[in-house]
Amino acid sequence: MMMVNLGGIVPLSTVDWPGRASAVIFLRGCHFRCPFCQNAELQSGWTPVEISELMDRLFPRRGAGQSILHEFSGSLRIDSVVLSGGEPLAQREAVIAIAGEVDARGLDLGVETNGYHPETLEALISEGHLCMVFLDIKAAPREDAYLRATGIRDALPRVLRSLDLIVEHDIPFEIRITVFPGMPSEDEVKEISDLLQRVKPRSLESVVLQQGIPPCGEFEPVSEEDLRRLAQSLKFNTRIRSLRRSVP
C-alpha cells in the first residue's frame, strides 16, 4: 500500500499548465525555506492518503462511480495532472507511483518543481512519464544568491543538474521566476537569462516572471509595469503573471 503525504487538490486549473485543463495535486514537504514562500503551510505536516484511493476518487475507472472532479469540470475534459507543492519531487516513491497511475489513465503529467531533487526527476524521465516541467528558478546561478533565496547551502548544484536533465532529454519546460522587490534583482534575472542562453534549451517553451505576493502585506509587490519592462529585456519568449492575470 503506497501512501502520499497529500497537501491538497485543485480539481480544475487552466492556469498551472496554460492551454490545458489540469487537476493539480499538492504534495507536502520542501527542503527550501524561501523568505516569502507562497505555500509555507505545505513545507511540513503529515496527511497520508493511499495513492490508489486518491486516484480512484479523482479518475474512477469505468463503472466505478462519479469523479469528484465532475462538479468542477463541467464541459471541460481533464486532460492532465500537475504535481505541485511544497516540493512534489521530495516524495520520490509516491511521485513515481502517481505518475504510473496518471499514465495508465491516458493523461499527461506536468511537474512544478524547484529543481532540488534531480534524482526523482531523472526517474520520471527514464520511466517516460513526464510531459512538462515548470522549473522555478529562485535566484541568479550563484551560491550566495541561492543561499539568500532558499536558506540552504547545497541547492544550486542540484537545480543546475535538474536543468541539465531537462535539456538533455528535450523535455518541454517553462522557467518560472517569482520577482519580489530586490529579490531577485534586475541584474540577477539577467544572469538567469544568460544561463539559459548558455545551455541552449531547444525545449524551453517560455519564461514567466511572476509577481511575488507578500504573505502578510509587508511590502508592495513589484508593479506590473516593472515586470513588463524586465520581460522586454530578456531574450526569450517571456510573459508576466500578475496578481490579476497572466499577460503575454
Secondary structure, 3 states (H helix, E strand, C coil): CCEEEEEEEEEEECCCCCCCCEEEEEECCCCCCCCCCCCHHHCCCCCEEEHHHHHHHHCCCCCCCCCCCHHHHCCCCCCEEEEEECCHHHCHHHHHHHHHHHHHCCCEEEEEECCCCHHHHHHHHHHCCCCEEEEECCCCCCHHHHHHHHCCCCHHHHHHHHHHHHHHCCCCEEEEEEEECCECCHHHHHHHHHHHHHHCCCCEEEEEEEECCCCCCCCCCCCHHHHHHHHHCCCCCEEEECCCCEEC
